[in-house]
Amino acid sequence: MRRHKRSRRHAATLKSVMAPHYASANISTTNTILFVYLYEIYMNQLNL
C-alpha cells in the first residue's frame, strides 16, 4: 500500500517537474537508454 501511494505521488511530482526542468529530465532519460543499451551488449557478450 505504501509503495502504491509513493509511486502515485512520484508520478505527480514527475509531471510537475518535467515542465520547468525538461532539459534535465531529457538528460536522465538519455542516460537510462544508454545504460540499458550497454547492459544488453554486456549480456550478449556473456551469452557468447
C-alpha positions as CSV (number, residue, x, y, z in Angstrom):
1,M,0.0,0.0,0.0
2,R,2.8,2.4,0.9
3,R,4.6,1.7,-2.4
4,H,1.5,2.4,-4.4
5,K,0.9,5.7,-2.7
6,R,4.5,6.7,-3.1
7,S,4.5,5.8,-6.8
8,R,1.3,7.8,-7.4
9,R,2.9,10.8,-5.6
10,H,6.1,10.3,-7.5
11,A,4.3,10.3,-10.9
12,A,2.5,13.6,-9.9
13,T,5.9,15.1,-8.9
14,L,7.4,14.0,-12.1
15,K,4.7,15.7,-14.1
16,S,5.2,19.0,-12.2
17,V,9.0,18.7,-12.5
18,M,9.0,17.8,-16.2
19,A,7.7,21.3,-17.3
20,P,10.3,23.6,-15.7
21,H,13.2,21.2,-15.9
22,Y,12.6,19.5,-19.2
23,A,16.3,19.6,-20.2
24,S,17.5,17.8,-17.1
25,A,14.7,15.2,-17.4
26,N,15.7,14.7,-21.0
27,I,19.3,14.1,-20.0
28,S,18.3,11.5,-17.4
29,T,16.1,9.7,-20.0
30,T,19.1,9.6,-22.4
31,N,21.3,8.2,-19.6
32,T,18.7,5.5,-18.9
33,I,18.6,4.5,-22.5
34,L,22.4,4.4,-22.8
35,F,22.5,2.3,-19.6
36,V,20.0,-0.3,-21.0
37,Y,21.9,-0.3,-24.3
38,L,25.3,-1.0,-22.6
39,Y,23.6,-3.6,-20.3
40,E,22.2,-5.5,-23.3
41,I,25.6,-5.5,-25.0
42,Y,27.2,-6.8,-21.8
43,M,24.6,-9.6,-21.6
44,N,25.2,-10.6,-25.2
45,Q,28.9,-10.9,-24.6
46,L,28.2,-13.2,-21.6
47,N,26.0,-15.4,-23.9
48,L,28.9,-15.7,-26.3
